[in-house]
């Protein structure tokens, strides 16, 4: 599969819709394509919101109004070529009343769907804006004049590099070759504040290579750690660290 074709698979990958052969090819491609990696993150976040979204419930008074209209709407007069409608108690009359109720209910439902769709679109834009801001700040930390780096080997032969800028008071962690965490688990990053661990965000559980802007200021932290935590992260470490790294000082 060509690189151009691989670039088109981000949406299917985010929805877990790729067959095994294309899945393997695309995941190899992701390791070297930051643009696709970023797009997959944004699409996955949007898909998660779609899965949680629900239509807005129509107001109670709309149901009462529909029931009143069913009993008062005048039936059409018979027309040539059209089956004659009977009174409100007849089969065709009942069908007409039910159709009216269905149309009004559908209008209410579609109103709710429109509200839902608008909210999803707003959430997607906000997520994209947030990801863009993080990417820009990550780049600013790495390119800062006072940026210092420290690298080391991690568990399982993976490699990690931490970049710290004191002028921006932020740090970035770059990982390559990390094994995926167990199902239902995630890698969580921590600042080491003189032996007290302070949460610094989560890594993408699907990425073996990742670049993460640590969440929060460096302040007086002397290093960072990585632990395996339940999905969503923990308030404090619940497992032994899989890696500990000191921040560069010179």
ZABADO-963286 format. One record per residue: residue in one letter; chain; x, y, z of N, C-alpha, C in turn. Coordinates in steps of 0.02 Angstrom, whole numbers, plus 32768, in hexadecimal, padded with zeros to 4 digits. Layout:
ZABADO-963286
{A, A, {X, Y, Z}, {X, Y, Z}, {X, Y, Z}},
...
***
This chain:
ZABADO-963286
{X, A, {802A, 7FC4, 8000}, {8000, 8000, 8000}, {802C, 803E, 8000}},
{X, A, {801C, 806E, 7FD5}, {8044, 80AA, 7FCF}, {803A, 80D8, 800A}},
{X, A, {806A, 8106, 8014}, {8064, 8137, 804A}, {8027, 8163, 8042}},
{X, A, {8018, 8176, 8004}, {7FDE, 819F, 7FF7}, {7F9D, 817C, 800D}},
{X, A, {7F9A, 813A, 8000}, {7F5F, 8114, 8015}, {7F5B, 810F, 8061}},
{X, A, {7F94, 8107, 8080}, {7F95, 8100, 80C9}, {7F7C, 813F, 80EB}},
{X, A, {7F8B, 817A, 80CD}, {7F74, 81B9, 80E9}, {7F27, 81BD, 80ED}},
{X, A, {7F05, 8195, 80C4}, {7EBB, 8199, 80C1}, {7E9A, 816C, 80F4}},
{X, A, {7EC0, 8147, 811C}, {7EA3, 8114, 8148}, {7E99, 812C, 8190}},
{X, A, {7EA6, 816C, 819E}, {7EA3, 8183, 81E3}, {7E5C, 817B, 8200}},
{X, A, {7E29, 818A, 81D9}, {7DE5, 8185, 81F3}, {7DD1, 813D, 8202}},
{X, A, {7DE1, 810F, 81D4}, {7DD1, 80C9, 81DF}, {7DF7, 80AD, 821B}},
{X, A, {7E35, 80C4, 8224}, {7E5C, 80AC, 825E}, {7E3E, 80C5, 829F}},
{X, A, {7E2A, 8105, 82A0}, {7E0C, 8121, 82DD}, {7DCC, 80FD, 82F1}},
{X, A, {7DA8, 80E0, 82BF}, {7D6A, 80BD, 82CC}, {7D74, 8071, 82D1}},
{X, A, {7DB4, 805B, 82D2}, {7DC5, 8014, 82D8}, {7DA5, 7FEC, 829F}},
{X, A, {7DA8, 8007, 8262}, {7D86, 7FE7, 8229}, {7DB6, 7FCC, 81F5}},
{X, A, {7DF7, 7FC9, 8204}, {7E27, 7FB0, 81D3}, {7E2F, 7F64, 81D9}},
{X, A, {7E33, 7F41, 81A0}, {7E45, 7EF9, 81A3}, {7E8C, 7EF0, 81BC}},
{X, A, {7E9D, 7EB4, 81D1}, {7EDD, 7EA8, 81F2}, {7F19, 7EBC, 81C7}},
{X, A, {7F17, 7EAE, 8186}, {7F51, 7EBD, 815C}, {7F5C, 7F08, 8157}},
{X, A, {7F26, 7F2E, 814C}, {7F2D, 7F76, 8148}, {7F3C, 7F94, 818D}},
{X, A, {7F23, 7F75, 81C2}, {7F31, 7F8E, 8205}, {7F7B, 7F8B, 8214}},
{X, A, {7F9C, 7F53, 8202}, {7FE4, 7F4D, 820F}, {800B, 7F80, 81E5}},
{X, A, {7FF8, 7F88, 81A6}, {801A, 7FB9, 817B}, {8012, 8000, 8196}},
{X, A, {7FD5, 8010, 81AC}, {7FC7, 8054, 81C2}, {7FEB, 8063, 8204}},
{X, A, {7FEE, 8033, 8232}, {8010, 803F, 8271}, {805B, 8048, 8267}},
{X, A, {8077, 8024, 8237}, {80BE, 8031, 8226}, {80C6, 8078, 820B}},
{X, A, {8096, 808C, 81E2}, {8098, 80D0, 81C5}, {8092, 8105, 81FC}},
{X, A, {8067, 80F9, 822E}, {805D, 8128, 8264}, {809D, 8137, 828A}},
{X, A, {80C8, 8105, 828F}, {8106, 810E, 82B5}, {8132, 8144, 8296}},
{X, A, {8129, 8152, 8256}, {8154, 8182, 8233}, {812E, 81BF, 821A}},
{X, A, {80ED, 81C4, 8227}, {80C5, 81FA, 820B}, {80A2, 8220, 8243}},
{X, A, {80BE, 8259, 8257}, {80A1, 8281, 828D}, {805D, 829E, 8279}},
{X, A, {8056, 82B0, 8239}, {8017, 82CD, 8222}, {7FDD, 829B, 822A}},
{X, A, {7FE8, 825D, 8216}, {7FB4, 822A, 821D}, {7FA7, 821B, 8266}},
{X, A, {7FDC, 821A, 828E}, {7FD5, 820D, 82D6}, {7FA8, 8241, 82F5}},
{X, A, {7FB4, 8281, 82E5}, {7F8B, 82B7, 8301}, {7F43, 82B2, 82E9}},
{X, A, {7F3A, 82A2, 82A9}, {7EF6, 829D, 828E}, {7ED0, 8263, 82AF}},
{X, A, {7EF1, 822B, 82BA}, {7ED2, 81F2, 82DB}, {7EBB, 8205, 8322}},
{X, A, {7EE6, 822A, 8346}, {7ED3, 823F, 838A}, {7E94, 8269, 8389}},
{X, A, {7E91, 8299, 835B}, {7E58, 82C5, 8357}, {7E19, 82A0, 8343}},
{X, A, {7E1F, 8272, 8311}, {7DE5, 824C, 82FB}, {7DCE, 821B, 8331}},
{X, A, {7DFC, 81FE, 8357}, {7DE9, 81D0, 838D}, {7DC4, 81F5, 83C4}},
{X, A, {7DDB, 8232, 83D3}, {7DB8, 825A, 8406}, {7D72, 826B, 83F0}},
{X, A, {7D6B, 827D, 83B0}, {7D29, 828E, 8395}, {7CFB, 8251, 8395}},
{X, A, {7D17, 8215, 8382}, {7CEF, 81D8, 8381}, {7CD7, 81C6, 83C7}},
{X, A, {7D01, 81D1, 83F8}, {7CED, 81C3, 843D}, {7CB3, 81F0, 8452}},
{X, A, {7CB5, 8230, 843E}, {7C7F, 825D, 844F}, {7C3E, 8249, 842B}},
{X, A, {7C44, 8233, 83EC}, {7C0A, 821C, 83C8}, {7BE9, 81E1, 83EB}},
{X, A, {7C12, 81B4, 8405}, {7BF7, 817A, 8427}, {7BD2, 818C, 8467}},
{X, A, {7BE5, 81C3, 8487}, {7BC6, 81D7, 84C5}, {7B8B, 8207, 84BB}},
{X, A, {7B85, 8223, 847F}, {7B54, 8257, 8473}, {7B0D, 823B, 8471}},
{X, A, {7ADD, 8261, 8487}, {7A96, 824F, 8483}, {7A6F, 828B, 846A}},
{X, A, {7A36, 827E, 844B}, {7A0C, 82B4, 8433}, {79EA, 82D6, 846E}},
{X, A, {79DB, 8316, 8465}, {79B9, 833B, 849A}, {7970, 8324, 84A0}},
{X, A, {7957, 8319, 84DD}, {7913, 8302, 84E8}, {78E2, 833B, 84DB}},
{X, A, {78AE, 832F, 84B0}, {787C, 8363, 84A4}, {7858, 8375, 84E5}},
{X, A, {7840, 83B4, 84EC}, {781E, 83C8, 8529}, {77DC, 83A2, 8533}},
{X, A, {77C8, 839A, 8572}, {778B, 8375, 8583}, {774E, 8395, 8562}},
{X, A, {774B, 83D8, 855F}, {770F, 83F8, 8544}, {7705, 83E9, 84FA}},
{X, A, {7739, 83D6, 84D5}, {7730, 83C4, 848F}, {7706, 8385, 8488}},
{X, A, {7711, 8354, 84B3}, {76E9, 8317, 84B1}, {76A0, 8327, 84BC}},
{X, A, {7690, 8351, 84EF}, {764B, 8363, 84FD}, {762B, 8387, 84C3}},
{X, A, {7652, 83B3, 84A2}, {7637, 83D9, 8469}, {7627, 83AA, 842F}},
{X, A, {7652, 8378, 8423}, {7646, 8348, 83ED}, {7606, 8321, 83FB}},
{X, A, {75FC, 830B, 8439}, {75C0, 82E4, 8449}, {7581, 830E, 8440}},
{X, A, {7585, 834E, 8450}, {754B, 8379, 8445}, {753C, 8380, 83FB}},
{X, A, {7570, 838A, 83D2}, {7567, 8394, 838A}, {7549, 8356, 8369}},
{X, A, {7558, 831C, 8382}, {753E, 82DE, 8364}, {74F1, 82DE, 8364}},
{X, A, {74D4, 82F8, 8399}, {748B, 82F7, 83A0}, {7468, 8331, 837D}},
{X, A, {748D, 8364, 8367}, {746C, 83A0, 834B}, {747B, 83AC, 8302}},
{X, A, {74AE, 838D, 82E5}, {74C0, 839A, 829F}, {7489, 8381, 8271}},
{X, A, {7473, 83AC, 8243}, {743E, 839B, 8214}, {7459, 836D, 81DE}},
{X, A, {7432, 833A, 81CC}, {7447, 830C, 8198}, {743C, 832B, 8153}},
{X, A, {7465, 8317, 8123}, {745C, 832F, 80DE}, {741D, 8310, 80C0}},
{X, A, {73FE, 8336, 8092}, {73C5, 831A, 806E}, {73DD, 82E6, 803C}},
{X, A, {73B3, 82B5, 802B}, {73C7, 8283, 7FFA}, {73D7, 82A4, 7FB7}},
{X, A, {7407, 8288, 7F93}, {741A, 82A2, 7F52}, {741A, 8268, 7F21}},
{X, A, {7413, 8279, 7EDF}, {7411, 8247, 7EAA}, {7451, 821E, 7EAB}},
{X, A, {7449, 81DB, 7EAB}, {7484, 81B0, 7EA9}, {74A3, 81A6, 7EEC}},
{X, A, {7486, 81C3, 7F22}, {74A4, 81BC, 7F64}, {7472, 8197, 7F90}},
{X, A, {7488, 8165, 7FB6}, {745A, 8141, 7FE1}, {7439, 8171, 8012}},
{X, A, {73F7, 8169, 801C}, {73D3, 8195, 8049}, {73E9, 8188, 8090}},
{X, A, {73F5, 81BF, 80B5}, {7406, 81B8, 80FB}, {73C6, 81B4, 8123}},
{X, A, {73C6, 818A, 8155}, {738D, 8185, 8181}, {7397, 81B5, 81BA}},
{X, A, {7368, 81B6, 81EA}, {736C, 81E3, 8222}, {73A6, 81D3, 824F}},
{X, A, {73AC, 81FB, 8283}, {73E5, 81F4, 82B1}, {73E9, 81AF, 82CF}},
{X, A, {73B1, 818A, 82D3}, {73B4, 8147, 82F0}, {73C2, 8112, 82BD}},
{X, A, {73C1, 8123, 827B}, {73CF, 80F3, 8247}, {7418, 80E6, 823F}},
{X, A, {7428, 80B2, 8217}, {746D, 809D, 820F}, {7497, 80D3, 81EE}},
{X, A, {747D, 80F1, 81B6}, {74A4, 8123, 8193}, {74AA, 8162, 81BC}},
{X, A, {7475, 8174, 81E0}, {747A, 81AF, 820B}, {74AE, 81A6, 8241}},
{X, A, {74AF, 816B, 825D}, {74E2, 815E, 8291}, {7528, 8162, 8272}},
{X, A, {752E, 8146, 8234}, {7570, 8149, 8213}, {7587, 8191, 820A}},
{X, A, {7557, 81BD, 81F6}, {7568, 8203, 81EB}, {757F, 8223, 822D}},
{X, A, {755A, 8215, 8262}, {756D, 8232, 82A2}, {75B1, 8219, 82B9}},
{X, A, {75BD, 81D9, 82B0}, {75FE, 81BE, 82C3}, {7636, 81DC, 8299}},
{X, A, {7627, 81E7, 8258}, {765A, 8205, 822C}, {766A, 824B, 8244}},
{X, A, {7636, 8271, 8257}, {7642, 82B4, 8271}, {766E, 82B2, 82AF}},
{X, A, {765E, 8285, 82DC}, {7686, 827E, 8319}, {76CE, 826C, 8309}},
{X, A, {76D5, 823E, 82D9}, {7719, 8228, 82C7}, {7741, 8262, 82A8}},
{X, A, {771F, 828A, 827E}, {7743, 82C2, 825F}, {775A, 82F5, 8292}},
{X, A, {772D, 8305, 82C1}, {7740, 8336, 82F4}, {7776, 831B, 8320}},
{X, A, {7770, 82DB, 8333}, {77A4, 82BC, 835D}, {77E6, 82BB, 8338}},
{X, A, {77E3, 82AB, 82F6}, {7821, 82AA, 82D0}, {7841, 82EF, 82CD}},
{X, A, {7817, 8323, 82C5}, {7831, 8367, 82C4}, {7855, 8377, 8306}},
{X, A, {7837, 8361, 833D}, {7856, 836D, 837E}, {7897, 8347, 8384}},
{X, A, {7896, 8308, 836C}, {78D3, 82DF, 8370}, {790B, 82FD, 8346}},
{X, A, {78F9, 8313, 8309}, {792C, 8331, 82DE}, {7947, 8371, 82FC}},
{X, A, {791C, 8396, 8320}, {7935, 83D1, 8343}, {796A, 83BD, 8376}},
{X, A, {795C, 8386, 839B}, {798D, 836E, 83CB}, {79CD, 8357, 83AA}},
{X, A, {79C6, 8335, 8370}, {7A02, 831F, 834C}, {7A2B, 835A, 8335}},
{X, A, {7A09, 838F, 831E}, {7A2E, 83CA, 8308}, {7A56, 83E8, 8341}},
{X, A, {7A37, 83EC, 837C}, {7A5B, 8405, 83B6}, {7A97, 83D9, 83C6}},
{X, A, {7A8C, 8397, 83C3}, {7AC2, 8367, 83D0}, {7AFB, 836E, 839E}},
{X, A, {7AE9, 8372, 835D}, {7B1C, 8378, 832A}, {7B44, 83B8, 8332}},
{X, A, {7B22, 83EF, 8344}, {7B46, 842E, 834F}, {7B76, 8428, 8389}},
{X, A, {7B60, 8406, 83BF}, {7B8C, 83FE, 83F9}, {7BC8, 83D3, 83E7}},
{X, A, {7BBD, 839D, 83C1}, {7BF5, 8372, 83AD}, {7C27, 8399, 8383}},
{X, A, {7C0D, 83C2, 8355}, {7C3A, 83EA, 832B}, {7C63, 841B, 8355}},
{X, A, {7C42, 843A, 8386}, {7C66, 8468, 83B1}, {7C9B, 8443, 83DA}},
{X, A, {7C89, 8408, 83F4}, {7CBA, 83E1, 841A}, {7CF6, 83CE, 83EF}},
{X, A, {7CE8, 83BA, 83B0}, {7D1E, 83A7, 8383}, {7D4C, 83E1, 8375}},
{X, A, {7D2F, 841D, 836A}, {7D58, 8458, 835E}, {7D82, 8469, 839C}},
{X, A, {7D64, 8464, 83D6}, {7D89, 8472, 8414}, {7DC2, 8441, 841E}},
{X, A, {7DB4, 8401, 840F}, {7DE9, 83CE, 8415}, {7E21, 83DB, 83E4}},
{X, A, {7E0F, 83ED, 83A6}, {7E43, 83FC, 8375}, {7E6C, 8439, 8389}},
{X, A, {7E4A, 846D, 83A3}, {7E6D, 84A9, 83BA}, {7E9D, 8498, 83F3}},
{X, A, {7E85, 846F, 8422}, {7EAF, 845C, 845B}, {7EEC, 8435, 8443}},
{X, A, {7EE1, 8406, 8415}, {7F1A, 83DF, 83FB}, {7F4B, 840C, 83D6}},
{X, A, {7F31, 843E, 83B1}, {7F5D, 846C, 838E}, {7F86, 8496, 83BE}},
{X, A, {7F67, 84AE, 83F4}, {7F8B, 84D5, 8425}, {7FC2, 84AC, 8447}},
{X, A, {7FB2, 846D, 8456}, {7FE4, 8442, 8475}, {801E, 8435, 8446}},
{X, A, {800F, 8429, 8407}, {8044, 841E, 83D6}, {8071, 845B, 83D0}},
{X, A, {8053, 8496, 83CF}, {807B, 84D3, 83C9}, {80A6, 84DD, 8407}},
{X, A, {808A, 84D1, 8442}, {80B1, 84DA, 847F}, {80E8, 84A6, 8484}},
{X, A, {80D9, 8468, 846E}, {810C, 8434, 846E}, {8147, 844A, 8442}},
{X, A, {8138, 8464, 8408}, {816D, 847B, 83DB}, {8194, 84B5, 83F9}},
{X, A, {8172, 84E1, 841D}, {8194, 851A, 843C}, {81C4, 8504, 8472}},
{X, A, {81B1, 84D0, 8498}, {81DE, 84B6, 84CC}, {821C, 8498, 84AC}},
{X, A, {8212, 846E, 8479}, {824B, 844D, 8459}, {827A, 847F, 8439}},
{X, A, {825E, 84B5, 841D}, {8288, 84E6, 83F9}, {829F, 8520, 8425}},
{X, A, {828E, 851F, 8465}, {82A1, 8556, 8491}, {82ED, 855C, 8496}},
{X, A, {8309, 8599, 8498}, {8351, 85A2, 849B}, {8372, 857F, 84D7}},
{X, A, {834C, 8578, 850E}, {8369, 8559, 8549}, {8354, 8510, 8552}},
{X, A, {8338, 84F2, 851D}, {8321, 84AC, 8522}, {835C, 847E, 852D}},
{X, A, {8354, 8451, 855E}, {8388, 841F, 856D}, {8368, 83DA, 856A}},
{X, A, {838F, 83A8, 8554}, {8375, 8365, 854A}, {839B, 8332, 8573}},
{X, A, {8377, 82FC, 8583}, {8395, 82C3, 85A5}, {8374, 8285, 8589}},
{X, A, {839C, 8253, 8578}, {8381, 8216, 8559}, {8396, 81D8, 8581}},
{X, A, {8370, 81A2, 8577}, {8381, 8164, 8599}, {8357, 812B, 857E}},
{X, A, {836D, 80ED, 858F}, {8349, 80B1, 857C}, {8311, 80A4, 85AD}},
{X, A, {82D8, 808D, 8593}, {829E, 807E, 85BC}, {8291, 8032, 85BD}},
{X, A, {8261, 801E, 85E3}, {8250, 7FD7, 85E7}, {823F, 7FBA, 85A3}},
{X, A, {8257, 7F7D, 8596}, {8247, 7F5B, 8557}, {826D, 7F74, 851B}},
{X, A, {82A4, 7F97, 8526}, {82CC, 7FAF, 84EE}, {82B4, 7FF0, 84D0}},
{X, A, {8281, 800F, 84ED}, {8269, 804F, 84D3}, {829B, 8086, 84E4}},
{X, A, {8293, 80BE, 84C3}, {82C1, 80F6, 84CD}, {8298, 8134, 84DD}},
{X, A, {82AF, 815B, 850E}, {828C, 8198, 8522}, {82BA, 81D4, 8525}},
{X, A, {829F, 820D, 8514}, {82C3, 824D, 8518}, {8295, 8280, 8538}},
{X, A, {82B0, 82A5, 8568}, {828A, 82DB, 8586}, {82AB, 831E, 8576}},
{X, A, {8283, 834E, 8562}, {829B, 8391, 8550}, {827C, 83C2, 8582}},
{X, A, {82A6, 83EB, 85A1}, {828F, 841B, 85D4}, {82A5, 8461, 85C0}},
{X, A, {8275, 8490, 85C5}, {8284, 84D7, 85BB}, {8271, 84FC, 85FB}},
{X, A, {82A2, 8517, 861D}, {8294, 853C, 865A}, {8271, 857E, 864B}},
{X, A, {8282, 859D, 8612}, {8262, 85DD, 8601}, {8217, 85D4, 85F6}},
{X, A, {8202, 859B, 85DB}, {81BB, 858D, 85D0}, {819D, 8565, 8609}},
{X, A, {81C8, 854C, 8635}, {81B2, 8525, 866F}, {8188, 84E9, 865B}},
{X, A, {819C, 84C9, 8623}, {8178, 848E, 860A}, {81AA, 8459, 85F5}},
{X, A, {8191, 841C, 85ED}, {81BB, 83E4, 85D8}, {8195, 83BA, 85A6}},
{X, A, {81BB, 8399, 857A}, {819F, 836D, 8547}, {81C1, 8329, 854E}},
{X, A, {8198, 82F3, 8547}, {81B4, 82B0, 8549}, {81AA, 8290, 8504}},
{X, A, {81E1, 8276, 84E8}, {81E0, 8254, 84A8}, {81F1, 820B, 84B3}},
{X, A, {81C6, 81DE, 849A}, {81D1, 8196, 84A4}, {81D1, 8173, 8460}},
{X, A, {81F9, 813F, 845B}, {81F9, 8116, 841E}, {8200, 80CC, 8432}},
{X, A, {81DA, 80A3, 8410}, {81DE, 805B, 841A}, {81BF, 8041, 845A}},
{X, A, {8191, 8068, 8478}, {8171, 8051, 84B6}, {813C, 801C, 84A7}},
{X, A, {813A, 7FE8, 84D0}, {8106, 7FB6, 84C9}, {80C4, 7FD4, 84DE}},
{X, A, {808F, 7FBC, 84BF}, {804D, 7FD4, 84D3}, {803D, 7FBC, 8519}},
{X, A, {801B, 7FE5, 8541}, {8008, 7FCF, 8584}, {7FD3, 7F98, 857F}},
{X, A, {7FCA, 7F71, 85B5}, {7F96, 7F3D, 85B4}, {7F51, 7F5B, 85A7}},
{X, A, {7F24, 7F31, 8591}, {7EE0, 7F48, 8582}, {7EC1, 7F68, 85C0}},
{X, A, {7EA2, 7FA2, 85B6}, {7E82, 7FC6, 85EE}, {7EB3, 7FEE, 8617}},
{X, A, {7EF1, 7FF2, 8601}, {7F25, 8018, 8625}, {7F41, 804F, 85F9}},
{X, A, {7F66, 807D, 8618}, {7F85, 80B4, 85F3}, {7FC5, 80C7, 8616}},
{X, A, {7FF5, 80E2, 85EF}, {8031, 80FD, 860D}, {8022, 8144, 8627}},
{X, A, {8032, 8150, 8667}, {8029, 8192, 8684}, {806D, 81B0, 8695}},
{X, A, {8074, 81F0, 8685}, {80B2, 8214, 8693}, {80AC, 823A, 86D4}},
{X, A, {80E6, 8242, 86F6}, {80E7, 8263, 8737}, {8123, 8291, 873D}},
{X, A, {811A, 82CA, 875B}, {8152, 82F3, 8771}, {816B, 82D8, 87B4}},
{X, A, {81AD, 82D7, 87BD}, {81CB, 82C3, 87FC}, {81DC, 8302, 8823}},
{X, A, {81B1, 8314, 8853}, {81BD, 834E, 887D}, {81DD, 8338, 88BF}},
{X, A, {821E, 832F, 88BE}, {8243, 831B, 88FA}, {8226, 82DC, 8919}},
{X, A, {8216, 82AC, 88EF}, {81FC, 826C, 8907}, {81B1, 8266, 8906}},
{X, A, {818D, 829E, 88FD}, {8145, 829D, 88F8}, {8131, 82A0, 88AE}},
{X, A, {8109, 8270, 8899}, {80F7, 826C, 8852}, {80B8, 8295, 8844}},
{X, A, {80BE, 82C1, 8812}, {8087, 82ED, 87FD}, {8073, 82DC, 87B5}},
{X, A, {8033, 82CF, 87AA}, {801C, 82B9, 8768}, {802F, 82EB, 8732}},
{X, A, {8047, 82D0, 86F9}, {805B, 82FA, 86C1}, {8039, 82E4, 8680}},
{X, A, {8002, 82BE, 8686}, {7FDC, 82AC, 864B}, {7FE5, 8264, 8636}},
{X, A, {7FC1, 8251, 8601}, {7FBF, 820D, 85E8}, {7FDE, 8208, 85A3}},
{X, A, {7FFA, 81CE, 8594}, {8011, 81C1, 8550}, {7FDA, 819E, 8528}},
{X, A, {7FE0, 81A2, 84E6}, {7FB1, 8180, 84BA}, {7FBD, 8134, 84BF}},
{X, A, {7F8B, 810D, 84D7}, {7F97, 80C5, 84E0}, {7FA1, 809F, 84A0}},
{X, A, {7F8F, 80BD, 8466}, {7F96, 809A, 8427}, {7FD9, 80A8, 8404}},
{X, A, {7FFF, 80D8, 841F}, {803C, 80EF, 83FC}, {807A, 80D2, 841E}},
{X, A, {80A5, 80B3, 83F6}, {80E6, 809D, 8410}, {8118, 80D6, 840F}},
{X, A, {810D, 8106, 83E2}, {8135, 8143, 83E0}, {8107, 817E, 83EF}},
{X, A, {811C, 81A9, 841C}, {80F0, 81DF, 8430}, {8119, 821C, 8445}},
{X, A, {80FC, 8257, 843D}, {811A, 8295, 8455}, {80E5, 82B7, 8480}},
{X, A, {80F3, 82C1, 84C0}, {80C1, 82D9, 84EF}, {80DA, 8318, 8512}},
{X, A, {80B2, 834C, 8511}, {80BF, 8387, 8539}, {80A6, 8378, 857F}},
{X, A, {80D4, 8375, 85AF}, {80C0, 8364, 85F3}, {808E, 8397, 860D}},
{X, A, {805B, 837E, 862E}, {8024, 83A7, 8645}, {8037, 83CB, 8686}},
{X, A, {8041, 840C, 8682}, {8052, 8433, 86BD}, {8098, 8450, 86B9}},
{X, A, {80A7, 847E, 86E5}, {80E9, 849D, 86E6}, {811E, 846F, 8704}},
{X, A, {815D, 8479, 86EE}, {8194, 8453, 870B}, {819F, 8468, 8754}},
{X, A, {819F, 84AA, 8760}, {81AE, 84C6, 87A2}, {81EF, 84A8, 87BD}},
{X, A, {81ED, 8488, 87F7}, {822A, 846E, 8816}, {8233, 8423, 880C}},
{X, A, {820D, 8406, 87DE}, {8215, 83BE, 87D2}, {825B, 83AE, 87BB}},
{X, A, {8276, 8377, 87D5}, {82BB, 8363, 87C3}, {82BC, 832C, 878F}},
{X, A, {8281, 8310, 877E}, {827F, 82DB, 874D}, {8238, 82C6, 8740}},
{X, A, {8230, 828D, 8720}, {81EE, 8273, 870E}, {81ED, 8227, 8713}},
{X, A, {81B2, 820C, 8717}, {81A9, 81C4, 8719}, {816F, 81AF, 86EE}},
{X, A, {816B, 816E, 86E0}, {8135, 8151, 86B8}, {811C, 8113, 86DD}},
{X, A, {80DA, 810F, 86E6}, {80BC, 80D4, 8704}, {8083, 80BB, 86D8}},
{X, A, {806E, 807D, 86E3}, {8034, 8061, 86C1}, {7FF8, 8069, 86EF}},
{X, A, {7FC5, 808B, 86D7}, {7F8B, 809A, 8700}, {7F4A, 8086, 86DC}},
{X, A, {7F12, 8081, 8701}, {7ED2, 8073, 86E1}, {7EC1, 80AA, 86AE}},
{X, A, {7E9A, 8097, 867B}, {7E86, 80C8, 8648}, {7E67, 8105, 8669}},
{X, A, {7E7D, 8140, 8653}, {7E66, 817E, 8671}, {7E97, 819A, 86A3}},
{X, A, {7EC8, 8170, 86B9}, {7EFC, 8188, 86E6}, {7EE8, 8184, 872F}},
{X, A, {7F18, 8194, 875A}, {7F0F, 8190, 87A3}, {7F25, 81D2, 87C3}},
{X, A, {7F0C, 81DE, 87FF}, {7F1F, 821A, 8824}, {7F67, 8215, 883D}},
{X, A, {7F7E, 81D7, 8849}, {7FC2, 81CB, 885E}, {7FD7, 8186, 8843}},
{X, A, {8018, 8178, 883E}, {802D, 8139, 8820}, {8011, 80FD, 8847}},
{X, A, {7FFA, 80CB, 8821}, {7FE1, 808D, 8840}, {800C, 8051, 882E}},
{X, A, {8043, 805D, 8809}, {8070, 8026, 87F6}, {80B8, 8040, 87F7}},
{X, A, {80E6, 8011, 87F6}, {812D, 8024, 87F4}, {813D, 8045, 87B1}},
{X, A, {8169, 8076, 87B0}, {8178, 8098, 8771}, {819A, 806A, 873F}},
{X, A, {8186, 8072, 8700}, {81A9, 804E, 86CA}, {81E5, 8076, 86B2}},
{X, A, {81E8, 80B6, 86C6}, {8221, 80DF, 86B4}, {8225, 811B, 86E3}},
{X, A, {8263, 812F, 86F3}, {8271, 816C, 8719}, {82A8, 8190, 86F5}},
{X, A, {829F, 81D0, 86E8}, {82D2, 81F8, 86C5}, {82DE, 8239, 86E9}},
{X, A, {831C, 824C, 86F0}, {832D, 828D, 870D}, {8329, 82C3, 86D7}},
{X, A, {8314, 82FE, 86EB}, {8313, 8335, 86BD}, {835B, 834E, 86B2}},
{X, A, {836B, 8365, 8675}, {83AE, 837F, 8669}, {83BB, 83BE, 8691}},
{X, A, {83F7, 83C6, 86A8}, {8409, 8401, 86D0}, {843E, 842C, 86AF}},
{X, A, {845B, 8413, 867A}, {8491, 8439, 8659}, {848C, 8433, 860E}},
***
